Amino acid sequence: MSPPPSLSRHSSLADRFSSALPNKRPRLPSLRSRKSQASLNGNADSGRNSYQPYSVYQQTMYPIILRDPDATNKLLEAILETPGGRRSLSRLARTCKALHEPVLDILWRDLDSLNPLLGLFPNTLLKRARRPGLGLAKNPEPDDWARLLAFGERVRSISYVESSGSVSPTVFPIFEELRPRKWILPKLASLTWRSETAAGLERSKLFLGPELRSLTMEVGTKHPKLHDLLVEVASHARLSALSFTLHTNLPDNFTDIFQNNIALEKVCIAAPGALGSRVGKWASMLPALRSLQIDLTGRTTTAVEGFFDDISPGSGYSTPSSVGGTDSGVFSGEEFDFSEVRKSAARLTQDGPRRGAFAQLSNLRLSGDAANVATFLKHITSPLTTLELVIDDPPAAEDWQDVCGLVSEQFGYTLQVFRISASSASRFSELVRSTSRGGDAPTRYLPLSHLSYLPRLICLDIDLPESVVFSEEDIAHLAKICPSLEVLRLCPLARFPPTAGPPPLTLNGLAPLTQSCRRLHTVAVVVNATEGSEAIFSTRAVSSRSLLRLNVGHSYIREPLQVAILISHLAPHLDVLRWFNEKNRAGVIEANAASWQKVSEFLPLLQDMRLRERRQQAPPPAPVYVPPPTAEKAIDATAETAHQGIMAVPDVGEEGVQAEACLVDMGVQMNPEVESVSVDATPLLVDTGIMVVPAVAEQAVEAYPVLEDKATVMDVDDLADAPPTETSGKPSASAYVPSPVMSVLSLTVAVYRFYTFPLRYMFSFMPPFSRSGMLSTQIDSEPKSPVPGGMEDDEAVSEKQANGISTDHAQYTDVPPVGL
């Protein structure tokens, strides 16, 4: 008898239980067991081979699902969407180390407040540890930012609502002044910021990081620095989604600021002035625009038409005869509103559609009156796949018919999702009626027969507070025109008070949907659950294999068992059945809620029994293809031709029109105003006289050699030692001039000096010239001497030169300059 295994042989308690219990699948031994077994085998075979691979000593505990990151993320996102999913993920992150990082990325990816980030600071810095939104008690140190910066790398989307008051404003100055780096959330891709004050809007700059792709901004008041903020937002060239809501007028340069943001794919503008022609032109020029949201609330039909003015100019819409024009053709100060008349005319004449606007648009959301929605849809010809309408309830009958006709005509072969909901004004009216004692809300009929063929429609969702009545004919019409329908919601929150009675739509009326729409998996509608008819139970064609979820809301019910049998026949694979009870909805009829509770208890048993019976039944025989009978027959298909001519002579009529122009003679006398102006332009003349008397010096020199006829013999040595011969004094020139002539000259000089005295007197006050200058002037232009001795003719000069007498001017006495 072998001894029982003991712990000394390294056997675990789990191994002992696994050996005792039967195991369908062979389980791998644990790491400790493999190590011990490897060591025993190694001791036994140490002589043969002592080497063991490293894989024997280590086991990689890595789940198979983690090998595919996409599958891991989808699994974690599915867990997150379940009730209590965030708590489940947080527990999973604390339990499994391999899932720690992926789970944290999912948990911190989308934040609806700043409080989780503030909670990352040490508790000693917070005013209250359980309420981090109250702010910090003291400024953080550089080491205190470590956790915030580490988890900030995971955040991709964040929201901030100033009116909620969940975050103290004192936190933002700390972020702005003490942050260790420029961006706290460097990988933030989506930002939702709603502020009522200018200071709150200014704080959004802290989160406009470089990776921003989507921005939703709601501004309560006009910020004085709104232009600078918009310029900073527009600087993000890769911005793909922009939602801007402003309660005041839209800035005039809004389109100029975002002119270069050609990467925008989603645009939502809700502000006075959003229907301007410049906004329409800017939106139509965005090449990547896929989604557009426009608010038409409180606008006229003319204003809606103005949105497309610059998109297709020159269409003639501004003429008085145009249906869509604004001019009545009457020159009046107060213009009458012809919008209703033109709207009726547009329905008859179909005047107005402008083709080619928003060619790439696929998602459109419009809010406002049904008439404005119809006017806007006339200009959209792009292949829309999603259309969301937020209209005032109840809509006018003719406007609702126009909307249904345009949707079916222009988007019938491309539309996949069609949602209709009520505006905020209609919701507020319903809330007032529900909280006051004014009575129950009225119920109105909303016909669906105006819709035509929609072969690609997948989801139809209608949620209106008053228009909640549908008929069985409408359901049958939907089943006929929407064969690809998967989700159908027809006012699931509608409540029919006992005074109004049950809804006209019965549970039997859903049979056409389960029969024709083979992909239908979700239905939410309020019905009157009655017993099933014999025609429905007699065929299996109405049984839907795809219907999994049914929401009946405030539906009426009488016989729970009969209703459970009918549902098990229509949807034998139904998984979820929901209704309203007194715990989750006010105004619930308790009898109906209790009956639906019984249906949920009966239904699983009935479904199981029905499926078992169908599996036991023999499958229906496969249809056998029987070819149609054929016969060979020859037909002479020679075409008969005939030549035929037609003579067409147009009738010509001559007509003359005499046109005589009326001539009118008219004369106009025009006398220009003339003004005489005289200007005294007599120049000022000043008579100035200058008397110049040149200084004249008279001097005569007579030079002639003394000639003696005497022969003298002199030795050369005696000639050299002889003294120079002195020339005798020369007689004065006056000695050769007769006395009468001198008298005349003296008289002439006296007269000359008399007449030139004023000039010499004036020049006496002027500064004297330099001697050298005067000398050069005197030498260049020296007047001839009036004395006959100084006026020598050419013969005298030549005679003097022949006699060896020099005529150089140096022999003359220097005359001093005349002092003026």
Protein Blocks (a to p, Z undefined) as FASTA:
>chain_A
ZZdddfklopafklmmmmmpccfbacdddfklmmmmmmmmmmmmmmmomcdcfklmpccd
ddfklmpmklmmmmmmmmmmpghklmmmmmmmmmmmklmmmmmmmmmmpccbfklmmmmp
cfklpmblklmmnopfbdcdfklmmmmmmmmmmpmbdcddfklopacfklmmmmmmmpcb
fblblmbcbdcdddfbfklmmmmmmmmcfklcbdcdddfbdcfklmmmmmmmmmmmklcb
dcdddfbdcdfklmmmmmmmmmbfbdcdddehilpfklmmmmmmpmklcbdcddfehiaf
klmmmmmmmmmghkopmpmkbmkbmbeoiacfbdcdfklmmmmmmmmnopaiaghiaklb
cbdcdeddfklmmmmmmmpcbdcfbdcddddddddfklmmmmmmmmmmmmmmmpfbdcdd
ddfklmmmmmmmmmmcnbpaddddddfklpccdfkbmbdcdddfklmcccfklmmmmmmm
mmmbfbdcehklbccdfklopafbdfklmmmmmmmmmmbcbdcdddddddddfklmmpck
lpcfklmbdcekjaccfblmlmmmmmmmmmmmbfbdcdddfkloghiafklmmmmmmmmm
mmmmmmmmmmmmmmmpccdddddddddddddddddfbdcddddddddddddddddddddd
dddddddddddddddddddfbdcdddddddddddddddddddddddddddddddfklmmm
pccddddddddfklmpcfklmmmmmmmmmmmmmmmmmmmmmmmmpccddfklmmmmmmmm
ccddfbfklmccfklmmmmmmnopafbfklpccdddddZZ
